């Protein structure tokens, strides 16, 4: 019998300690409260009620000193389409998203790649700004806490609503 992969919740409990763990569990609780749930039981891909991908969560062992990460988006992301470049979010949240665009930096700086199969990345446009060498996981938010955690939650709602009618500015 093959060994079952640990869910994100289980990974966090096993691999990450202290406030980092508390923040990750808070983020998971927020996702659940907003009907953003694992695609399948035990999976780390979270989807909204429409079945649209919202984010992928990952946890790393303490010795790697990485903690937990939220990855959002993909090359087919509705928010990267031309018709959504003026999506109604405030400038502060746009700046936060732009600051967390996940580039395939290993490829461009060292000749190596990040190992996720996206090398050398693609060019995308997000909230009106163009980016190059972007990983297939468009955003990468590590160990969010405080204001960053609040913004990561707001972005999850934006991602949930993308592709669905916009209800109100986030």
N, C-alpha and C positions, 0 to 999 in steps of 0.2 A: 504494500500500500504506500502511495506517495505521501510525503509530508505536506500538510496544508500550509499555505502561506499565512502569516499573521496579518490580521486586518490592521488598519492604521491605528485604531484605538488600542489594540493589543501591542503594536510596535511601540507606541508612545509609552504605555505603561511599563514595558520591559526595557526599552533602550534609553529613554530620556527622563531626567529627574528635575526637581526644583520648579522654579517659576516657568521655565520653558515648557515643562509638561503641563502645568496649569493653563498656560495660554493656548497650547495645542488642543487640550480638551475643551476649553471655552469656545474655540473656533468650531470644533465638531458639533458642540451643542447648538451653536448659532446656525450652522448649516441645517441641522435637523429641525430646529424651530421654524425655519424658512422653507421647509419641504425640499431641501437639497440633500439627497440621500445616496448611499452607495448604489451603483447601477445593479449590482447583485450582492447578496449577503457576503460579507467578508472582503469585498473589493475596496480599493482605494480610489476608484474613479467615481466622482460624485456627479449626479445629474439632477436637473430640475424636474418638475411634474410632467413636462412635455417630453422628457427623455433626452433633452439637449445636455451635452457635456458642459459642466461648470468648472470643475477643477480636479486635480489629482493631488493627493497628499502623500508625503513620504517622510519617514523618520529614520534617523541614522544613529548608530551606537555612540555612546558618550565619548569614547576615545577618538572618534573622528572630529569631534567638536563642531559638528554641523547642526545638530538638533533636528528641527522639523522644517518642512518646506511645503509651500502651496505653489503648484504650477497651474496656470490658467491659459486657456486658448489653444489654438492649433491653426494651421494654415487655412483651414476652411472657416475660421472664426467669423461669425456674422459682423462683429465689431470692426473687422478689417476690410469689409466691403465698402466700396466708394459711397454708396447711399447712406452709410452709417457713420461717416466721418464727422458729422455734426451732432452725434449722439448727445442728448442733454444731461451732461454731468458737469459739476463745477470744476473750475480751473485747478484747484488744489488736488482733487482726485485724479484729474488728467495727469498732473505733474507726478503724482505718486505712481501711477501706472507707467508713465514714460521712464521713471527712474528704475523700474523693475523689469524692463524689457530684457529678456534672456537671450543674449547673443551667444553664438557658438565661438566664444573667445579662444578656446584651446586651439581650434583650427587656425584662426587668423594669426595668433601670436607665436605659436610654436611648431606649426606644421602638423600637429596632432589634432585629433578631434575629441569631442566630449563623450563619444561612445553611444550616443542616442540615435545615430543614423541620420542626422539632419545636415551633416557637414556638406558644404560650408555654410549652411543656413540659407534663408531666403529673405527677400526684401518684402516688407509689409508696410502698411500705413495704418496707424492706430490713433484715433481721435485727432486726425488732421496732421500728424507728424509721421515722416517716413523714417524707417529703420532698415538697416542692412545686416546680413549675416545673422538673422534671428533664428533661434532654435525652434523646433516644432512646438515646444511648450513656450508660448509667447511671453508670459510673465513668470517670474521666479521670485517668490517672497519668502525669505528665510527668517525663522524665529521671531515672527511678528509679536510685538508687545506694545502696550500703551496706544498711542495715536496710530501707529502702523497697523496694529491689530484691528482697530476700528475701521481703518481704510481698507484693509484686506477683506473685511466683512462687507463693506459697501460695494467693493468690486465684485464679490461673489453674487450680490443681488443684481448688479449690472449685467454680469455674464448670464445669470439666470433669465433675465428679461430680454436679452438680445435674441433676436429671431422671433420673439413674441411681441405683441403690441406694447409700446412704451406706456406704462401707467402713469408715472410721474417722474420728474427729475430726481436723480439720486445724489 
